[in-house]
Amino acid sequence: MNPTNLISFDDTSVAFSYKSNQELNKANLIFTVVNYPFLSKVATSAVKTAFAFHLPVRSLIRATVFEHFCGGETIEQSEQTIRKLAGFHVGTILDYSVEGAKSEEGFDKTAEEIISTVEKAKKDRSSIPFCVFKLTGLADMELLEKVQSKKPFTHDERSAFERVKERVYRICSRAFESDVPILIDAEDSWIQGAIDSLAYVMMAEFNHSRPIVHNTFQMYRADMLTNLKVALRTATEKKYYLGVKLVRGAYMEKERSRALKLGYPDPINADKAATDELFNQGLSFCLENIEKISLVCGSHNEFSNQFLTDIMSRHGIKPDDKRIWFSQLLGMSDNISFNLAKAGYNVAKYVPYGPVEAVMPYLLRRAAENTSVAGQSSRELKLIRIERSRRKNGHPALSQSASGSN
Ligand SMILES: Cc1cc2nc3c(=O)[nH]c(=O)nc-3n(C[C@H](O)[C@H](O)[C@H](O)COP(=O)(O)OP(=O)(O)OC[C@H]3O[C@@H](n4cnc5c(N)ncnc54)[C@H](O)[C@@H]3O)c2cc1C
């Protein structure tokens, strides 16, 4: 990389420009609590117990972590967040984050809700550049495992899987008709084969004239760069665009412990450096083939985001080229999102929404992710503190860099 031309993510005044002082203070409180392992543990188990016993903690959660990490309980309630982000040229990806809908009725309801996000995006393409769904919101996990195992279906399983395919088709065809690109999230490796198969059937159907359906590639998996290359070869042979969301992968501990328990080879790279290397190789591969690929880089890693801007410029690709998007989660890595958007890159934040109780698993994962390791403040907390002190002292200056990189 050429260090002199690199985009800087250090300007916290840009990063938090969409937050009032009150909102920044609230963020400080939230990240301070989750930063301390003991406090975080006490707070999360208190919240779990309170929900289990129906204690009145809903409004407290709603006014704190929920407000920080989510758009609202419905699409309508997320409007204010969509507008706020759009004011800074940051797009929204409405993420219906209800987990554990385990019945056919629940799966149908989730499919309808995702279609509502497509309808919403159709009316507001400039603020909502993508929609997203998880297959486990539409299908039973055990059924997907069975699909991947290629064991024969029972009669009931066959009809259940037909209904899953019908839901996926309904969502993707609506996205196609509405000209709204859609992302399919990646999940556990023991069902990812089933997700991939459906994603490629949908791409073959809807990606001929433009990239609508995007599959996710988790680069913490040792086989994933090869999978990406094979996916491009197939797309090229079948003459459709390959929609790619590149991420590192969120389920490492689960993957490793299942592999150990069941005695099969761990599918995850041996260490973080190997994942970083593969992720950046994946970005390079996508740029080398950008004529046939639409890329969403889903990462909070500063180096990877800088690396992508750097290789874009080497390939002579303009920051606002519609084939390349940067994406982060609402309430995290605002220093990356808002500084990229200010420099003219295409940026969109995942904006989770759904009833408070139903998004609790998502919120607990965010808390765990931001809990301190080895007594250091999390990157988010450092950035928030730098910005609070900048505002207090009235300094227009840039912050000290608050984080490492790869
Ligand atoms: C917009 C967006 C969409 C996302 N969508 C998905 C999705 O569909 N599916 C999904 O699984 N995740 C998804 N994620 C989460 C993502 O996979 C990562 O877990 C998260 O973003 C942290 O990785 P990072 O690139 O931000 O950077 P970093 O914080 O630098 O990397 C952390 C990641 O590195 C990897 N890692 C850490 N330690 C090791 C180790 N010892 N050995 C090997 N690898 C290691 C893990 O993947 C870990 O999550 C998404 C993230 C974003 C921002």
The ligand as a Tripos MOL2 file, in Angstrom:
@<TRIPOS>MOLECULE
LIG
   53    58     1     0     0
SMALL
NO_CHARGES

@<TRIPOS>ATOM
      1 C1        -21.9440   -5.2890    7.2800 C.3       1 LIG1
      2 C2        -21.5500   -6.5900    7.9050 C.ar      1 LIG1
      3 C3        -22.1870   -7.7570    7.5120 C.ar      1 LIG1
      4 C4        -21.8150   -8.9790    8.0820 C.ar      1 LIG1
      5 N1        -22.4250  -10.1380    7.6570 N.ar      1 LIG1
      6 C5        -22.0030  -11.3340    8.1460 C.ar      1 LIG1
      7 C6        -22.5260  -12.5570    7.6590 C.ar      1 LIG1
      8 O1        -23.3910  -12.5810    6.7870 O.2       1 LIG1
      9 N2        -22.0460  -13.7210    8.1800 N.ar      1 LIG1
     10 C7        -21.0500  -13.7400    9.1400 C.ar      1 LIG1
     11 O2        -20.6180  -14.8250    9.5420 O.2       1 LIG1
     12 N3        -20.5590  -12.5930    9.6340 N.ar      1 LIG1
     13 C8        -21.0030  -11.4010    9.1690 C.ar      1 LIG1
     14 N4        -20.4630  -10.2410    9.6600 N.ar      1 LIG1
     15 C9        -19.5370  -10.2880   10.8180 C.3       1 LIG1
     16 C10       -18.1040  -10.4970   10.3480 C.3       1 LIG1
     17 O3        -18.0040  -11.7840    9.7800 O.3       1 LIG1
     18 C11       -17.0670  -10.3800   11.4700 C.3       1 LIG1
     19 O4        -17.3740  -11.2730   12.5010 O.3       1 LIG1
     20 C12       -16.9440   -9.0150   12.0900 C.3       1 LIG1
     21 O5        -17.2030   -8.0000   11.1600 O.3       1 LIG1
     22 C13       -15.5140   -8.8500   12.6320 C.3       1 LIG1
     23 O6        -14.5630   -8.9290   11.5870 O.3       1 LIG1
     24 P1        -13.8920   -7.6290   10.9220 P.3       1 LIG1
     25 O7        -13.6350   -7.8560    9.4900 O.co2     1 LIG1
     26 O8        -14.7930   -6.5100   11.2310 O.co2     1 LIG1
     27 O9        -12.4770   -7.4180   11.5710 O.3       1 LIG1
     28 P2        -11.6090   -7.9070   12.7570 P.3       1 LIG1
     29 O10       -12.2400   -7.4360   14.0310 O.co2     1 LIG1
     30 O11       -10.2460   -7.4960   12.4340 O.co2     1 LIG1
     31 O12       -11.6540   -9.4820   12.6990 O.3       1 LIG1
     32 C14       -12.2670  -10.3060   13.6360 C.3       1 LIG1
     33 C15       -12.5860  -11.5910   12.8950 C.3       1 LIG1
     34 O13       -11.3590  -12.2540   12.5120 O.3       1 LIG1
     35 C16       -11.5360  -13.6530   12.5610 C.3       1 LIG1
     36 N5        -10.6150  -14.2030   13.5800 N.ar      1 LIG1
     37 C17       -10.3950  -13.7180   14.8320 C.ar      1 LIG1
     38 N6         -9.5190  -14.4880   15.5060 N.ar      1 LIG1
     39 C18        -9.1720  -15.5010   14.6730 C.ar      1 LIG1
     40 C19        -8.3300  -16.6450   14.8150 C.ar      1 LIG1
     41 N7         -7.6630  -16.8800   15.9360 N.pl3     1 LIG1
     42 N8         -8.2410  -17.4870   13.7590 N.ar      1 LIG1
     43 C20        -8.9050  -17.2630   12.5810 C.ar      1 LIG1
     44 N9         -9.7210  -16.1900   12.3970 N.ar      1 LIG1
     45 C21        -9.8730  -15.3270   13.4350 C.ar      1 LIG1
     46 C22       -12.9930  -13.8940   12.9600 C.3       1 LIG1
     47 O14       -13.7340  -14.0220   11.7750 O.3       1 LIG1
     48 C23       -13.3540  -12.6170   13.7010 C.3       1 LIG1
     49 O15       -14.7440  -12.3440   13.6800 O.3       1 LIG1
     50 C24       -20.8150   -9.0190    9.0820 C.ar      1 LIG1
     51 C25       -20.1770   -7.8330    9.4680 C.ar      1 LIG1
     52 C26       -20.5230   -6.6340    8.8930 C.ar      1 LIG1
     53 C27       -19.8190   -5.3920    9.3360 C.3       1 LIG1
@<TRIPOS>BOND
     1     1     2 1
     2     2     3 ar
     3     2    52 ar
     4     3     4 ar
     5     4     5 ar
     6     4    50 ar
     7     5     6 ar
     8     6     7 ar
     9     6    13 1
    10     7     8 2
    11     7     9 ar
    12     9    10 ar
    13    10    11 2
    14    10    12 ar
    15    12    13 ar
    16    13    14 ar
    17    14    15 1
    18    14    50 ar
    19    15    16 1
    20    16    17 1
    21    16    18 1
    22    18    19 1
    23    18    20 1
    24    20    21 1
    25    20    22 1
    26    22    23 1
    27    23    24 1
    28    24    25 2
    29    24    26 1
    30    24    27 1
    31    27    28 1
    32    28    29 2
    33    28    30 1
    34    28    31 1
    35    31    32 1
    36    32    33 1
    37    33    34 1
    38    33    48 1
    39    34    35 1
    40    35    36 1
    41    35    46 1
    42    36    37 ar
    43    36    45 ar
    44    37    38 ar
    45    38    39 ar
    46    39    40 ar
    47    39    45 ar
    48    40    41 1
    49    40    42 ar
    50    42    43 ar
    51    43    44 ar
    52    44    45 ar
    53    46    47 1
    54    46    48 1
    55    48    49 1
    56    50    51 ar
    57    51    52 ar
    58    52    53 1
@<TRIPOS>SUBSTRUCTURE
     1 LIG1         1 GROUP 0 **** ****
